[in-house]
Amino acid sequence: MKVQQTNKQDINMNRHIAFTGILFLLTGCLVGPKYSRPQMDVPTAYAQQSDSLRRDSIANIKWFELYQDSTLQNLIRIALEQNKDLKTAIARVEESRAILGYNKANLYPFLNYNVGAGYNKLHENAQLSGVGIDGNSFNLLGTVNWELDLWGKIRHANRAAYAQLLADEENRKAITVSVVAQIAELYFQLRGLDERLIISKNTVTTREESYNLISARFSKGYVAEIDKFQAEQQVAFAMANIPQLERDIVQTENAIRVLVGQVPGSVPRGLLNINQAISLEIPAGLPSELIERRPDVRAAENTLISQTEQIGVAQALRFPSLALTGFGGVASNDLGNLLQNGSLAFGVAGQLFGPIFNFGQNKRRVDVERKRTEQLLYQYEKTVLVAFSDVENSLKAVKTYQDELFARSKEVQANRNIVKLSRARYDNGFTTFLEVLESESQLYESELNTSITKQNQLAATVQLYKALGGGW
C-alpha cells in the first residue's frame, strides 16, 4: 500500500512539474524595455491665459456648440462624412485593426489539414533495403503547428500593433480636428471676402456719384479739370479691387468644396463675420491636461510605445525559439481501409532553434530599433512643445485681435466723420478736392482693414480651439 501511495505521489508530483513547465513554456519570459512616459517640463498655467485659475477648457465644447452659424455647421457635418483625408484615416485605422488581429493569431496553435494520395514504384533493391513499399498510399491528417512565445516576441509584436492602432485612431481624431478648423477658417475667410466685396462695391457707387457731381460742376466751370480726373481715378482704384476679391472668393469656395468632398462650385452663406456669435472669453484649462487631450500628442506617444515594443521583438530574436508540431489522422495503402481502426496515425515533435554566430546581426537589429525609438522620443517631445506653443500663440492672438478690432472700429468711425467734414469744407470752398480724396481713401482702407481684423479674430478662436484639441 505504501508503495502504491508513493507511486501516486510521484505521479502527482511529476504532473505538477510538467504542468508548471507547460505554463512556463506558454508564458515564458518577456525581454525588452517597459515603456514609461518621458518626463517633460510642463508649466502649471498658460502665460497668456487671462484667468489661470479656470480649470474649464473650450476643448470640452463640441464644434457644433462653438459655431452657431447653421450654414457653417452643415458644411462641417458634410466634411466629416465626405472628406477624403478623413476617409483615408478611417481606412488606415481599420487596416491597423486587421493587422492587430493578424498578429494575435500567432499566439495560438495553427490547425491545418493534409489529404494525400500517391503511388510508389520502387526498384527491387530499394525494396529489399527497406526504402519503401511498392503500391498506393492514402492519408487524411490534421496538423498542428505552434511556436511558443518563450521570450515575448509575439506578445511584443501584439503590443506594438495595438499601440499603432491607437496611434492611427488618434491621428484620425487629429485629422477630424483639422478638418473642422479648416472648414471654419475658410468659411470665415469667405465671409470676410464677401464683406470686402460689398465694401468695395459700395465705395465704387459712392465715388461714381461724387464723380458725376464733379463732372457736372466742371462742365459749368465751377471746379478745375484736375478735380474731375482725381474723382475718376478714385472710382477706377476702387473698381480695380473688385476682380481680385472675386477671384479670391472663387478660390476659397473651391477650397471648401474640396474639404467637403465635392466638385468646384458655389458655397452657401450664412451669417456675416460681424454677426458671428463666438465667445472671446475662452478658457484654456490646465497645461497638464493638454498632453492627455491633444490627439496629435497622443498619436505621437502611441507611436513611440509601438516602436518601444519593437525593441523587445528584436531582443527576443536573439534567444532560442521552440516550435511544436503534431499530426493525427488515418493513413493506408488501401483506400477502402482508410477509415479502419488499424489505419490510425499520429505523431508529435518539438524543435528548438536559435542563433549561434551571425557576425553581430541580431545585436545590430536591437541597436536599430533602439535608435528608431530614440528618434520617435524626440519627435514626441517636439510635438508636446509645439502643442504648448500653439496654445500660447492662439491665446495671445485672440486677445490682441480683440484689442485691434476695437481700435479699428474707432478708426472707421473717425474716418467717416472726417469724410463728412471734408466734403462740407470742399462744397463751401474752404479746401481742395485733394483733402476729400485723402479722407475717402483712408475710410475705404480702414473699412477693409476692419473686415480683415474681424476675420483674423474669428480665425484665432478657431486656431485656439484646434490647439486645445477640441471638437473631435
C-alpha positions in Angstrom: 0.0 0.0 0.0 2.8 2.4 0.9 4.5 1.6 -2.4 1.3 2.4 -4.3 0.8 5.7 -2.4 4.4 6.6 -3.0 3.9 5.9 -6.7 0.7 8.1 -6.8 2.5 10.9 -5.1 5.4 10.7 -7.5 2.9 10.7 -10.4 1.1 13.7 -9.0 4.4 15.5 -8.4 5.5 14.7 -12.0 2.2 16.0 -13.3 2.6 19.2 -11.2 6.1 19.7 -12.5 5.0 19.0 -16.1 2.1 21.4 -15.7 4.4 24.1 -14.3 6.8 23.5 -17.1 4.0 23.9 -19.7 2.9 27.1 -18.0 6.4 28.4 -18.2 6.6 27.5 -21.9 3.3 29.2 -22.6 4.1 32.4 -20.8 7.8 32.5 -20.9 10.0 35.5 -20.1 9.3 38.9 -21.5 12.6 40.5 -22.6 12.9 44.1 -23.7 12.2 47.5 -22.1 9.0 48.5 -20.4 7.6 51.8 -21.7 7.2 54.8 -19.3 6.1 58.3 -20.4 9.0 60.7 -20.9 9.3 63.3 -18.2 8.8 66.8 -19.6 8.8 70.3 -18.0 5.0 71.1 -18.1 4.0 74.6 -17.0 1.4 75.0 -14.3 -0.5 77.6 -16.2 -0.5 79.3 -19.6 1.3 82.6 -19.6 -1.3 84.2 -22.0 -4.3 82.9 -20.1 -6.2 85.8 -18.5 -7.6 83.6 -15.7 -5.1 80.9 -15.0 -7.3 79.5 -12.2 -10.0 78.4 -14.5 -9.9 74.7 -15.0 -12.5 74.5 -17.7 -11.5 74.4 -21.3 -13.2 75.4 -24.5 -12.0 72.0 -25.8 -14.8 70.4 -23.8 -17.3 72.1 -26.1 -18.2 70.3 -29.3 -17.7 72.1 -32.6 -21.5 72.4 -33.2 -21.8 74.2 -29.9 -18.9 76.6 -30.6 -20.1 77.6 -34.1 -23.7 78.9 -34.0 -23.9 79.6 -37.8 -26.2 76.8 -39.1 -24.7 77.0 -42.6 -21.2 76.5 -41.2 -22.5 73.6 -39.0 -23.9 71.9 -42.1 -20.7 72.3 -44.0 -18.7 70.8 -41.1 -21.2 67.8 -40.9 -20.8 67.2 -44.7 -17.0 67.3 -44.4 -16.9 64.8 -41.5 -18.8 62.4 -43.7 -17.2 63.1 -47.1 -13.7 64.5 -46.5 -11.2 62.3 -48.4 -8.4 62.7 -45.8 -10.7 61.7 -43.1 -11.9 58.7 -45.1 -8.3 57.7 -45.6 -7.6 58.0 -41.9 -10.6 55.8 -41.1 -9.4 53.2 -43.6 -5.9 53.3 -42.0 -7.5 52.6 -38.6 -9.3 49.6 -40.0 -6.1 48.4 -41.6 -4.3 48.6 -38.2 -7.1 46.8 -36.5 -6.8 44.0 -39.1 -3.0 43.8 -38.6 -3.6 43.5 -34.8 -5.9 40.6 -35.4 -3.5 39.0 -37.7 -0.7 39.3 -35.2 -2.8 38.0 -32.3 -3.3 34.7 -34.2 0.4 33.9 -33.7 -0.2 33.3 -30.0 -2.3 30.2 -30.7 -1.7 26.9 -32.4 -2.4 26.7 -36.1 -4.6 23.7 -37.1 -4.4 22.6 -40.7 -5.3 19.5 -42.7 -3.5 17.3 -45.2 -5.2 15.0 -47.6 -2.9 13.0 -49.8 -2.8 10.1 -52.3 0.1 8.6 -54.2 1.6 5.7 -56.0 5.1 4.4 -55.5 7.1 2.2 -57.9 10.4 1.3 -56.3 13.4 -0.6 -57.6 13.7 -4.2 -56.3 17.0 -3.4 -54.5 15.3 -0.4 -52.9 12.5 -2.6 -51.6 15.0 -5.0 -50.1 16.8 -2.3 -48.4 13.6 -1.1 -46.8 13.5 2.3 -48.5 9.8 1.9 -49.4 6.9 -0.3 -50.4 5.5 -0.7 -53.9 1.9 0.4 -54.3 -0.7 3.0 -53.4 -0.7 5.3 -50.3 -3.6 7.4 -48.9 -3.7 9.7 -45.9 -6.1 12.1 -44.2 -4.3 14.0 -41.5 -4.8 17.0 -39.2 -1.6 19.0 -38.4 -0.9 21.4 -35.5 1.9 24.0 -35.6 2.6 26.1 -32.6 5.5 28.5 -31.8 5.7 29.0 -28.0 6.3 32.6 -27.1 9.2 31.9 -24.8 10.7 35.4 -24.7 7.8 37.6 -25.6 8.5 38.1 -29.2 4.9 37.6 -30.2 3.5 39.5 -27.3 5.7 42.4 -28.0 4.6 42.3 -31.6 1.0 42.3 -30.5 1.5 45.3 -28.1 3.3 47.1 -30.9 0.3 46.5 -33.2 -2.1 47.6 -30.6 -0.2 50.8 -29.9 -0.1 51.5 -33.6 -3.8 51.0 -33.8 -4.3 53.6 -31.0 -1.9 56.0 -32.8 -3.8 55.7 -36.0 -7.1 56.3 -34.1 -5.6 59.4 -32.6 -4.4 60.5 -36.0 -7.9 60.1 -37.2 -9.1 62.4 -34.4 -6.3 64.9 -35.2 -7.5 65.0 -38.8 -11.1 65.5 -37.6 -10.0 68.5 -35.6 -8.0 69.8 -38.5 -10.9 69.4 -41.0 -13.3 71.2 -38.6 -10.8 74.0 -38.2 -10.1 74.3 -41.9 -13.8 74.5 -42.8 -14.4 77.1 -40.1 -11.4 79.2 -41.0 -12.1 79.1 -44.8 -15.7 79.9 -44.1 -14.8 83.0 -42.1 -12.3 83.9 -44.9 -15.1 83.6 -47.4 -17.5 85.7 -45.4 -14.7 88.3 -44.9 -14.1 88.4 -48.7 -17.9 88.9 -49.2 -17.8 91.8 -46.7 -14.9 93.4 -48.5 -16.6 92.9 -51.9 -19.6 94.7 -50.5 -17.4 97.5 -49.1 -15.7 97.9 -52.5 -18.9 97.9 -54.5 -20.5 100.5 -52.1 -17.3 102.6 -52.4 -17.5 102.4 -56.2 -21.1 103.5 -56.1 -20.3 106.4 -53.7 -17.3 107.6 -55.8 -19.3 107.3 -59.0 -21.9 109.7 -57.5 -19.1 112.0 -56.5 -17.5 111.8 -59.9 -20.9 112.6 -61.6 -21.3 115.6 -59.3 -17.7 116.9 -60.0 -18.2 116.4 -63.8 -21.4 118.4 -63.7 -19.6 121.2 -61.8 -16.7 121.1 -64.2 -18.9 121.4 -67.2 -20.3 124.6 -65.6 -16.9 125.9 -64.8 -17.2 125.7 -61.1 -14.2 123.4 -60.4 -10.9 122.7 -62.1 -10.5 119.8 -64.5 -8.0 118.1 -62.2 -10.8 117.6 -59.7 -12.7 115.7 -62.3 -9.6 113.5 -63.1 -8.9 112.8 -59.4 -12.5 111.7 -58.9 -12.3 109.4 -61.9 -9.0 108.0 -60.6 -10.7 107.1 -57.3 -13.5 105.3 -59.0 -11.1 103.2 -61.0 -9.0 102.4 -57.9 -12.0 101.0 -56.0 -13.2 99.1 -59.1 -9.7 97.5 -59.5 -10.1 95.7 -56.2 -13.3 94.0 -57.1 -11.9 91.5 -59.7 -9.2 90.4 -57.2 -11.8 89.9 -54.5 -14.0 87.9 -56.9 -11.0 85.6 -57.7 -10.2 85.1 -54.1 -13.9 84.2 -53.4 -14.0 81.5 -56.1 -10.7 80.1 -54.9 -11.9 80.0 -51.3 -15.2 78.4 -52.3 -13.4 75.7 -54.2 -11.1 75.0 -51.3 -14.1 74.5 -49.1 -15.7 72.2 -51.7 -12.6 70.1 -51.8 -12.8 69.7 -48.0 -16.4 68.6 -48.2 -15.6 66.1 -51.0 -17.5 68.0 -53.7 -16.6 69.3 -57.2 -16.0 73.0 -57.6 -19.0 75.3 -57.3 -20.6 77.8 -55.0 -20.8 77.6 -51.3 -24.0 78.5 -49.3 -23.6 81.5 -47.0 -24.9 82.2 -43.5 -24.0 85.0 -41.1 -21.5 87.7 -42.0 -18.5 87.7 -39.8 -19.6 90.8 -37.9 -22.7 88.8 -36.8 -20.9 85.6 -35.7 -21.5 84.8 -32.1 -18.3 83.3 -30.7 -17.3 83.9 -27.1 -14.0 85.6 -26.8 -13.6 84.8 -23.1 -12.1 81.4 -23.9 -10.8 79.2 -21.1 -7.8 77.1 -21.9 -7.8 74.8 -19.0 -4.5 73.5 -17.5 -1.4 72.7 -19.5 -1.1 69.3 -17.8 -4.4 68.4 -19.5 -3.1 69.2 -23.0 -1.0 66.1 -23.2 -4.0 63.9 -22.5 -6.3 65.9 -24.8 -4.5 66.7 -28.0 -4.9 63.8 -30.5 -1.5 64.6 -32.2 0.3 64.3 -28.9 -1.4 61.1 -28.0 -0.7 59.8 -31.5 3.0 60.6 -31.2 3.1 58.9 -27.8 1.4 55.7 -29.0 3.8 55.6 -32.0 6.6 55.8 -29.5 5.1 53.0 -27.5 4.7 50.8 -30.6 8.3 51.4 -31.5 9.5 50.6 -27.9 7.8 47.2 -28.2 9.8 46.6 -31.3 13.0 46.6 -29.2 11.5 43.7 -27.3 10.8 41.8 -30.5 14.4 42.4 -31.7 15.8 41.2 -28.3 13.6 38.1 -28.3 15.1 37.1 -31.7 18.5 36.7 -30.0 17.2 33.8 -28.0 16.1 30.3 -29.0 12.6 29.6 -30.3 10.6 26.5 -29.5 8.1 25.1 -32.1 5.8 22.2 -31.6 4.3 20.2 -34.4 2.0 17.3 -34.4 -0.3 15.3 -36.7 -3.1 12.9 -36.3 -5.4 11.0 -38.7 -5.5 7.9 -40.8 -3.2 6.5 -43.4 -3.4 3.3 -45.5 -2.2 1.7 -48.7 -5.8 0.7 -49.5 -8.4 3.4 -49.8 -11.1 1.0 -48.7 -9.3 0.5 -45.3 -8.5 4.2 -44.8 -11.1 4.6 -42.0 -10.4 1.3 -40.2 -9.0 1.3 -36.7 -5.7 -0.1 -37.9 -5.2 3.0 -40.1 -4.8 5.5 -37.3 -1.6 7.5 -37.4 -0.3 10.3 -35.1 2.9 11.9 -34.1 4.4 14.9 -32.2 7.7 16.7 -32.4 9.4 19.7 -30.9 12.1 21.9 -32.5 14.4 24.2 -30.7 16.3 26.6 -32.9 18.2 29.7 -32.3 21.2 31.8 -33.4 24.8 30.9 -32.6 27.1 33.2 -34.5 25.9 35.7 -37.1 28.5 38.4 -37.0 26.6 40.6 -34.7 23.5 40.9 -36.9 21.0 40.2 -34.1 22.7 42.7 -31.8 22.6 45.3 -34.6 18.9 44.7 -35.1 18.4 45.7 -31.4 20.5 48.8 -31.9 18.5 49.8 -34.9 15.2 49.5 -33.0 16.7 51.5 -30.1 17.8 54.3 -32.4 14.4 54.4 -34.1 12.8 54.6 -30.7 15.1 57.5 -29.8 14.1 59.4 -32.9 10.4 59.0 -32.0 11.1 60.1 -28.5 12.5 63.3 -29.8 9.5 63.7 -32.1 7.1 63.1 -29.2 8.9 65.8 -27.1 8.8 68.2 -30.0 5.1 67.5 -30.5 4.4 68.4 -26.9 6.4 71.6 -27.2 4.6 72.6 -30.3 1.3 71.9 -28.6 2.1 74.3 -25.8 3.4 76.9 -28.2 0.2 76.7 -30.3 -2.0 77.3 -27.3 0.1 80.3 -26.1 0.2 81.8 -29.6 -3.5 81.4 -30.1 -4.4 82.8 -26.7 -2.3 85.9 -27.4 -3.9 86.2 -30.9 -7.4 86.1 -29.6 -6.7 88.8 -27.0 -4.7 91.1 -29.3 -7.1 90.8 -32.3 -9.9 91.8 -29.9 -8.0 94.9 -29.0 -7.1 95.6 -32.6 -10.7 95.3 -33.7 -11.8 97.8 -31.1 -9.2 100.3 -32.3 -10.0 99.8 -36.0 -13.7 100.2 -35.3 -13.0 103.6 -33.8 -10.7 104.4 -36.7 -13.6 103.7 -39.2 -16.0 105.9 -37.2 -13.4 108.7 -37.1 -12.7 108.5 -40.8 -16.4 108.7 -41.6 -16.6 111.9 -39.7 -13.6 113.2 -41.5 -15.1 112.4 -44.9 -18.3 114.1 -44.0 -16.5 117.3 -42.8 -14.1 117.3 -45.8 -16.9 117.2 -48.3 -18.7 120.0 -46.5 -15.5 122.1 -46.5 -14.9 121.4 -50.2 -18.5 122.2 -51.1 -18.2 125.6 -49.3 -14.8 126.3 -51.0 -12.7 126.1 -47.8 -10.4 123.3 -49.1 -9.2 121.4 -52.2 -10.7 118.2 -53.6 -7.4 116.5 -52.6 -8.4 116.6 -49.0 -11.7 114.8 -49.8 -9.8 112.2 -51.8 -7.4 111.5 -49.0 -10.2 111.2 -46.4 -12.2 108.9 -48.6 -9.1 106.7 -49.3 -8.4 106.4 -45.6 -12.0 105.5 -44.9 -12.0 102.8 -47.6 -8.7 101.4 -46.3 -9.9 101.4 -42.7 -13.1 99.6 -43.6 -11.2 96.9 -45.4 -8.7 96.5 -42.5 -11.5 96.2 -40.0 -13.1 93.4 -42.1 -9.7 91.6 -42.2 -9.1 92.1 -38.5 -12.6 90.6 -37.7 -11.8 87.6 -39.9 -8.4 87.1 -38.2 -10.1 87.4 -34.8 -12.5 84.6 -35.7 -9.7 82.5 -37.2 -7.7 83.0 -34.0 -10.6 81.4 -32.0 -10.6 78.5 -34.5 -6.8 78.0 -34.0 -7.1 78.1 -30.2 -9.9 75.5 -30.4 -7.7 73.4 -32.6 -4.6 74.0 -30.4 -6.5 72.7 -27.3 -7.5 69.6 -29.2 -11.3 70.2 -29.1 -14.1 69.2 -31.4 -13.5 65.6 -32.1 
